[in-house]
């Protein structure tokens, strides 16, 4: 029994280290200021989820948000707006918006005309099937229509406790 616990602790330790290494690598490529802007976007998004879905966990809130976006065309679009003025300003001033939505971003690590966001995802894409499929589709097609993105992401069974899965969703709706 003690061997089992020791093996379990070892596996968990290695898993946590790999996750932290992926996050560190992603943030290094994206840049400190852009990472901070991205974290503000995620924070605002999750605050909005709590406001519009007070009885759901954050993970279920992400799921419901995506479902509601495409399920009812008469849905009040105001409830889906989540960026505070402060966050929106930092999103643009940090250059993150340009890194995501401008395909002609220039940087030393440029991959097929993509910005740092896609480059940062590229560094971790092989560690997670959802990230890999998203990266491949986004790299091939550019921006993806909401319905296609939502149906595609939900078909991949996202884990909305996952650092990367959250950020992919939040950035798709951070115009």
C-alpha positions in Angstrom: 0.0 0.0 0.0 2.9 2.4 0.8 4.4 1.7 -2.6 1.1 2.7 -4.3 1.0 6.0 -2.4 4.6 6.7 -3.3 4.0 6.0 -7.0 0.9 8.1 -6.9 2.7 11.0 -5.3 5.5 10.6 -7.9 3.1 10.7 -10.8 1.3 13.7 -9.5 4.6 15.6 -8.9 5.8 14.8 -12.5 2.4 15.8 -13.9 2.4 19.1 -12.0 5.9 19.9 -13.1 5.1 19.2 -16.8 2.0 21.5 -16.5 4.0 24.3 -14.9 6.7 23.9 -17.6 4.1 24.2 -20.4 2.7 27.3 -18.8 6.1 28.8 -18.3 7.1 28.1 -21.9 3.8 29.5 -23.3 4.1 32.7 -21.2 7.7 33.2 -22.2 6.9 33.2 -25.9 3.7 35.3 -25.4 5.5 37.9 -23.3 5.0 39.2 -19.8 2.7 42.1 -20.6 0.6 40.1 -23.0 0.3 37.3 -20.4 -0.9 39.8 -17.8 -3.5 41.1 -20.3 -4.6 37.6 -21.1 -5.0 36.8 -17.3 -7.1 40.0 -17.0 -9.3 38.8 -19.8 -9.8 35.4 -18.1 -10.5 37.0 -14.8 -13.2 39.3 -16.4 -14.7 36.4 -18.3 -15.0 34.3 -15.2 -16.5 37.2 -13.2 -19.1 37.5 -15.9 -19.8 33.8 -15.8 -20.4 34.1 -12.0 -22.8 37.0 -12.7 -24.9 35.3 -15.5 -24.7 31.8 -14.1 -24.6 32.2 -10.3 -25.7 28.6 -9.6 -23.1 27.0 -11.8 -19.4 26.2 -11.2 -16.9 28.0 -13.3 -16.4 24.9 -15.5 -20.2 24.5 -16.1 -20.4 28.2 -16.7 -18.0 28.0 -19.6 -20.0 25.1 -21.0 -23.3 27.0 -20.6 -21.8 30.2 -22.1 -20.8 28.4 -25.2 -24.1 26.6 -25.5 -26.1 29.8 -25.0 -24.1 31.7 -27.6 -25.3 29.5 -30.4 -28.5 28.0 -29.1 -30.8 31.1 -29.1 -30.4 33.9 -31.6 -32.6 36.1 -29.4 -30.3 35.8 -26.4 -29.4 39.2 -24.9 -25.9 39.8 -26.4 -25.1 42.2 -23.6 -24.7 39.4 -21.1 -21.9 38.0 -23.2 -19.8 41.1 -23.1 -17.3 40.7 -20.3 -14.3 43.0 -20.7 -14.0 45.9 -18.2 -12.7 49.1 -19.7 -9.4 48.6 -17.8 -9.0 45.2 -19.3 -9.9 46.2 -22.8 -7.4 49.1 -22.6 -4.6 46.7 -21.5 -5.6 44.1 -24.1 -4.9 46.7 -26.8 -2.0 48.6 -25.2 -0.1 45.4 -24.4 -0.2 44.5 -28.0 -2.0 41.2 -27.3 -5.0 42.2 -29.6 -2.6 42.7 -32.5 -0.8 39.4 -31.8 -4.1 37.5 -32.1 -6.1 39.4 -34.7 -3.4 40.8 -37.0 -1.8 38.1 -39.2 1.0 40.3 -40.3 2.5 40.7 -36.9 6.3 40.7 -37.2 8.5 39.0 -34.7 11.7 37.1 -34.6 9.9 33.7 -34.1 7.3 34.3 -36.8 5.6 31.1 -38.0 3.6 31.6 -41.3 2.6 35.1 -40.4 1.1 34.3 -37.0 1.5 36.4 -33.9 3.0 35.5 -30.6 -0.2 33.9 -29.4 -0.2 31.2 -32.0 3.6 30.8 -31.6 3.1 30.3 -27.8 0.4 27.7 -28.5 2.7 26.0 -31.0 5.3 25.4 -28.2 2.7 23.4 -26.2 0.4 22.0 -28.8 1.8 18.5 -28.8 1.1 18.1 -25.0 -2.7 18.3 -25.4 -5.0 17.1 -28.1 -7.4 20.0 -27.8 -4.6 22.6 -28.2 -3.2 20.7 -31.1 -6.5 20.5 -33.0 -7.3 24.1 -32.3 -3.8 25.2 -33.4 -4.1 23.2 -36.6 -7.5 24.6 -37.5 -6.7 28.2 -36.6 -3.4 28.0 -38.4 -5.1 26.7 -41.5 -8.2 28.9 -41.5 -7.4 31.9 -39.4 -10.3 33.2 -37.3 -13.1 30.7 -37.0 -16.8 31.6 -37.0 -18.4 31.3 -33.6 -20.7 28.4 -34.4 -17.9 26.4 -35.9 -15.5 27.2 -33.0 -18.1 26.3 -30.4 -19.2 23.1 -32.0 -15.6 22.1 -32.6 -14.3 22.9 -29.1 -17.3 21.2 -27.4 -16.7 18.1 -29.4 -13.2 17.9 -28.0 -14.5 17.7 -24.4 -12.6 20.7 -23.0 -11.5 20.8 -19.4 -12.4 24.3 -18.3 -10.2 23.9 -15.3 -7.3 23.7 -17.7 -5.1 26.8 -18.1 -4.9 26.6 -21.9 -8.5 25.5 -22.6 -9.8 28.5 -20.7 -7.5 30.9 -22.6 -8.4 29.5 -26.0 -12.1 30.1 -25.3 -11.7 33.5 -23.8 -9.6 34.8 -26.6 -12.0 33.6 -29.3 -14.6 36.0 -27.8 -12.3 38.9 -26.9 -12.7 41.2 -29.9 
